């Protein structure tokens, strides 16, 4: 599933490519992608004729603001992709479920093999009632500026294992399995350390690691794993996976201490860490 860096890369690409463009037509070939509707027409009518005025991100959700005050909400789910097409003659990729054509030319296509992603239109002011998760999102590590001592207070209050805490969307929005492992290695902390037992210097390391790893994730345009399900708006792979320190590197040497990276199952997910330099 795309995490915060991948969604932020997509937001920035969309901001450059589709803001200011007017929607001419909308085609929907798979109802599951717009499953909040019983029929295609209400979704299509809510978009056609409107201009996109801005792109926001809330956690892992993308919000395309329309000039009538509504907002197109996009969630990529497990395998969703947004792709920019130069024109209608460009062949449709398999599993393309929604095609938005602009009056100025070009298309925005939503591709989703596993169909966990979705799109719907709602009013911006009432978006939290449509997506309950958005009403309880924690701090956004790319946008919310907090001091390390306040961050430490929040960490200590939770009394949770560090990986569980980092992946808690009510604490920090947007971090998943990949970036939680990378952040904890960067900070030199084990995944199962309790948040309320960290020393001040460990809190400072965690605080820095969150910002540095996520900013690098955006800088290198996200992580594209072996399945290559994540690509950017132009169909290109991210490259942050070539900078991973531990994720999916089990059996390989830790780049810090040269000992072996191990993999453990935690809550049904694989967790990668160095048992020697993460303490």
N, C-alpha and C positions, 0 to 999 in steps of 0.2 A: 504493500500500500504506500502511495506517495506520502511523504512526511512534510514537515514545514518547509524545508529548503526547496523541495521540488515544487510545492504549490506556490511558493514565493517567486520562483523562477517563472512559472507560468503566469502569475499575476503581472510581473514586469513586462513579459512578452506581450500579453494581451493589451496592456496599457499603451504600448507603442503601436500595436497593429490594428486594433479595432475601435478604440475610443474616438468618437466623433463620426462614426459611420452609422448609416441608417439601415435598418433591417428591411429588406425587400420581401423575402419569402422565407418560410420555415417548413421543413419536411421532417416528419417523424415516421420511422419505419419499425420501431419497437416500443410498445406501450410501457414496458417495464421501466424504461428510462424516464418516463414522465408519469410514474405510477400514482402520483397524487391526483391525477385526473382520470375520469372515466372515459373521456373521449379526447381525441387530438385537438379538436377545434378550439376549445378554451385556451389551451396552451399556445397554439399558433396565433390566435387573435390577440393574446396579451403581448406578443412580441412584434408582429408585423406592423410596419409603419413608424416604429419608435427608433430613436437614436440612442446609441450607447454613450453615456457621458462620463463614465469613470469605472475603474476596477478596484475593488477592495478585497482584502483577505481577512477572514476571521478564523483563526486556527487553520484547519484544513479545508475550509469552505471558500469558494470564490464567489464574489458578488459583483455582477455587472449592472451598474446603475443605469436606468432608462430615463429619458427626458420627460416622461409622464409621472415620475415619482416612484414608480415600481422598481423592482430589482429582480434580475435573473439570478437565481441561486444555483450554483454548480458544485456538486461533490463528486470527486473522481472515483470514490470507492476503492476496490482492490486493484482494478486494472484499467480504469478509465484514462483516456487520452483526449486532449483537445489538439486539433491539427488545423493549421492554416492552409487553405488551398488557393492557388492563384486564380482559378476559374472553374467553371462548371464542367469543362472537358477533362479535368484531371480525374483519373479513375478513382472510384470510391474504394477505400480499404475495407476488408472484411470486418464485420461487426460495427459498421458505421450506423448509428441509430438516430442521430439528429443532424440535420444540415441546415445551417443558417446562411442565407445568401444576402449580400449587401448591395445596395443600389449603386455604390461606387465600384462594384466588382469584387470578386473574391468571396470566399466562404470560410466559415468556422464550422468544423465537423467534430462531433462527439463520437468517439470510438470506445467500445467497452465490451470485451469478450465475455467477462464474467457477470456483467449486468448488475453489479452492486452499486454502481454510481447512479446519480440522478440529476435531473434539472426540473426546476419549477419557478414560477413567477409569483411574487408576493409583494406586499408593501414593506418598505424598509423599516418603518417604525414598529411593525408587528412581526418581524422576522423571528424573534425569540419564541413566539407562540407556535410557529411552524416547525422550528428546529429547536427542541428543548435544550439540546447540548450547547447551543450558542448562548443561552441564558446563564450558563454556569461555567463558561470558559475561564481558565486562570490567566495569568499574565502572558502576554505575547513577548517572547524573548528577543524578537527583532525590533519591536516597537515600544515596549514598556521599559522605561529606565528606572531601575531601583538600585539603591546602595547595597553593598555587599552585606552590611550588618542587618539591614531589613530583610534581605534575602535569607540570611542565616536564621533570623527569627521565624520566618515562614517554614523553613526546612525543619527546624527543631520542633515546631508545634505539631507537625504531621505524625511523627513517631512511626515511620514506615521504612521498609527496605528501600535503598536508594533507587534501584531500577524501577520498582513499582511507583515510587514518588515521581520520577522523571516522566513516566508514561501516563500519569494521572492528568487528564485534560482539565480537571478543575484546579490543578496546581500550576502547570505550565501547558499552554496550548500548542499542539502540533508535533510533539516529540513521540516517536514510536520506537520500534525494536532496534533499528539500525543506529540511530543517533544517540539513543540512551547508552548503548554499549560503547560507542566512540567517545562520548562525553566522559563516561566513568573511567575509561582508560586514560584519556587526556588528563584527568584529575588525579589519577593514581589511586582510585578507590574501588573496592570490590562492590559488586552489584547487591550483595546481601548485607552490607553495613546498614545499621539503623541510623536514620536521619537525625535523631535526637541525641546521638552519641558522638557526633563529629566534633573535633577540636576546631578552634577558630581558624587555624591555618588550612585545615581541610575544607572548611566552608568557603574560604577565599579561593582555593583551587577549583572547587566545584563551580563557584560563581563565574570564574574566568572561563572555565572549560565550556560551559553552556553557550556563552556568547561566541567564543572563538571557533568552536566546532560548527555551530549553525551558520555563522558568517562564511566559513570556508565552504560549507555545503552549498551555499548560494553562489559563492565565487566560482566554484567548479561546476555549477549548473546541475547539481543534484547527483544522486546515486542511481545508476542503471545496473541492475544485477544481471545474472546469467540469463534470466528469462526475457530481458530487454523490454519489459512491459512499460517502463517509464522512458518516455522521450519528451523533448520539449515541443513547443508550438510548431516548430519547423521539422519535426521528425528526427531530430538529432539526439543521440545518447548523451547523458550527463557523464562527467569524468571523476566525480568525487570518490567513486569506488576504487580508483587507483591510488587514493590517498588513505583508504581505510587502514587503521592500525590493528584492529582486532576482528571486526565483523567478517564472518565467513572465512577467517584465516586460521581455523583450528588445524593443529599439526604443524603450522609454520612458525618460524622464529619471531618472537616479539621484537619489534624494531627498536625498542628501548633497551631491553636487557638481554636479548638473544635467547631467552628461554622459550619453551613451547607454549603457544596459545592453546587454550582448552575450550571445549564447548560443553555446556550443561543445559538440560531442559528445565526451564523455569515457567511454571504455569502454562505448559503446552507450547512454549516458544523456545527457540534456541538462544542461549546467551553465550557470548564469546568474551573471554577476558584472559589476562595474564595473571596466574596465581602467584607470581613472584614480585612483580612491581605494582600490582594493585592490592592494597592492604586495607 
